[in-house]
Amino acid sequence: MTYYSVLDVTPTSEDWIPDYLPAANARVAAHGGRYIARTASHEQVEGSPQEAGLRIIIEWPSKDAAEAFMADDEYAPHLAERSKGSVSHHYLIAGKDDLA
């Protein structure tokens, strides 16, 4: 089953970004993921206002692939730097409709 990572990332420092992007790109691809959207161009149309610099959506071939990415030893130092240099939330969402 397809899974999606949905992230909101608000950098508090930009020091981590130049090293993070090529590493994240490579590790996402290595685990079969692909970026659907990575953008600061977003508009909130419902709910209480929430700040986020970036909205990111990654499509994964499976939950295992997404979890393997997050546990990847090569990705770990870059995740640690992103975590120190941003306020981030990451949601893993199954590609299914429970209400259909």
N, C-alpha and C positions, 0 to 999 in steps of 0.2 A: 504494500500500500504506500502511496506517495505521502510524504510528510513535508511540512513547511516550517522553517524557522522564520519567525517574525520578530524583529528587533527594533527597539528605539534606542538610539545612542546619541547622547549629548556630550561632546567633548568638553572637558574642563581644562585640557591642555592639548596642544596639537603635536607635541614632541613625539608621540608614539606612532602617529599616522604614516609617515613615509616608510618605516620598516614593516608596519602591520599590513598594509594593503597587498604588497606582492606575496607575503607569506600566507595571508588568509586566502587570496585568490588560488594559490597553488594547493593548499590543503583542502579547500572546498572542492576543487576539481578532483583531487586525488580520492575523495570519498564519494564521488558521483553526484555532487551537488552542482546546482547552477543558480546564479543570481537572477531573480525575476525583476527586482527593483532595488536600487541603492541610490537614494536621493534625498536632498534637503528640500525638494519641491513637493510639499505635501500640505494639505489643508484639512484641518479638523472640522467635520461637519456635524458632529453630535457629541454630547456629553460635556462634562466640566473641562475647561481648558487644561491641556497638558503640554508641557514644553518638551520638545525633542528636536535635536539638530538634524538627525538622519533617521529615516525609516528604511529598513532593509528586509527584503523577503528572499529567502533561499529555498529552492525546491530540492528535496532529497528523494532518492528512489525508495527509501525505507526508513523506519525509525532507527534501525541498527546503524545505518549509514550516518545519520545525524548524530547519534550518540558516539559513534566512533570518531567523528570529526571533533566533537567536544573533548574527547579523551585523548586525542592525538598528542603524543609527546613533542612533536615538532611544532604544533600549534600552541602548546601550553605557555611558553614564555611570552608569546605575542598576546595571548588572551590576558595574561597577568598585567602586561603593560596597558592594554586597552582598559582593563578594569580599574587600574590606578589613575588613568587619564581621562575617565569619562564616567557618566552616570548611564548605565545600560540596563535594559530589561530584555530578556530573550524568552520567547514562548515557542514551544514545539507543538505543532498543530497537525492532527491527523487529517488527511485529505478525504474527508467523508462528511456526509450530512446526516447527523443523528436525528434530525427533525423531519426528514422526508417521509 
